[in-house]
Amino acid sequence: MGTDSGELLGIDPTELRFPFELNKQISCTLQLTNKTNKQVAFKVKTTSPKKYCVRPNNGIVAPRSKADVVVTMQAQREAPPDMQCKDKFLLQSAIVASDIMPKEVTGDMFTKESGNVVDEVKLKVVYVTPSSQSEGYEDGHPGSLNYQGETKGHKESEKIISEPFALIAKLMEEKNAAVELNNKLRQELDLLRRDISRQHGGFSLVLVLMVAIMGILLGFLMKR
């Protein structure tokens, strides 16, 4: 934010920006720069004096020097519509004698009737949300960190959900393959039984052993 081109005092920033949060007292600092070789008195006024505390609300800025004014907004219970604030501040300044002390600054010094060189600058109040302040990103993209975190969490959730289904599908595939192999072995066993029966008229010892081996193999496959 640049410095306002007041005739007597430069003001930085040119508007009061408060990172608005409910029920929280918030402060904003104005830096006043005396652009002259004279002593300049100042006074700060606002359209909402009960809402803001200004320290100091008046004072002296030495020639070619700087001074800070801290404006504190009292804790607010409600947010304004669309976060738009209509409050205004007025910074009055006047060239005064070099022997004037800060405690001697009065409102009469900033009137045309005083004979002093007087200047006035109006400042507006702007509310900004704390989340708009980028954290950890130089390019200033608000919300990038949260977005990436949500995306990562979403992918992890998908992984957790998909893994059990993949395991079930794999087990079903193995079961189907075992059933198919079982049916194939049964068919071959039936063909072997019929072939031996035709050759020897009954079951032989070899057939009994083969049936036993087939039974053990089928049992092993089914247990998988």
Secondary structure, 3 states (H helix, E strand, C coil): CCCEECCCEEEECCCEEEECCCCCCEEEEEEEEECCCCEEEEEEEECCCCCEEEECCEEEECCCCEEEEEEEECCCCCCCHHHCCCCEEEEEEEEECCCCCHHHCCHHHHCHHHCCCEEEEEEEEEEECHHHCCCCCCCCCCCHHHHHHHHHHHHHHHHHHHHHHHHHHHHHHHHHHHHHHHHHHHHHHHHHHHHHHHHHCCCCHHHHHHHHHHHHHHHHHHHC
